[in-house]
Amino acid sequence: MNKGDLFTVYLNGSTMTVCVLGFYNEEYSGEEMVLLAVVGHENMVHVPLEDLEALFPQRKHIN
């Protein structure tokens, strides 16, 4: 599993697309945690990288 990966899960009778946003270690247990975002298909937009770079100039955002 890597940052940016998309996968589909079936949970509570619903199919959802999930995106991996990042990872961190839980402060008290040290357990590795994953940050996920549920992606709504009706809101998903596919944008060429060149177009996205024009909207967000270099050094103005953090990956």
N, C-alpha and C positions, 0 to 999 in steps of 0.2 A: 504494500500500500504506500503510495507516494502522494505528496501534496499535489492537488489538481486532479487526481483520479476521480472519475465518475463511475458509479455503479448503481444497480437497481436492487432494491430490497423489497421483500414482501412482509409487511408488519400489520398486525391487527386487521387483516382482510383487505389492505390497501397496498398497491404497488407504488413505491416512491423512488425517485432518483436522488442520490446523495452524492455530494462532492466533499472530498477531503480538503480542509482548509489549512490544517497544521497539526503540530504535535507539541506536547509539553509534558514534563514530569510533575506529578502531583506532589505538592510540598511536603505533606506529612508521611505518606506511604511510599513515595518514590515511584509509584506505578506510572507507566507511560500512558498518557491519555491522548485521545484524538479529537480534534475539533471538526465537526461535520456541519454541512449546510444542506437542508432539503431544498431541492430545485423543483420549482413548479414548471411543468412543460409549457404552460400557456405564457410564462414569463421568460422563457429561455430565449436568448438572442445570440446568434453566431455572428461575430464581427472579425474581419480580417485584422491581423496583428498590426499591419501598417496603419489602418484607420484608428485603432485604439491608441497607438503611439502619438498620433496627431492630436488626440483629445487630451492626453496626459503626457506633457513634455517630460523628457529625461530628468531624473533626480527629483521629480515632484511627487513620486509615490514610492512606497516601500513594498517589496515582495516578501 
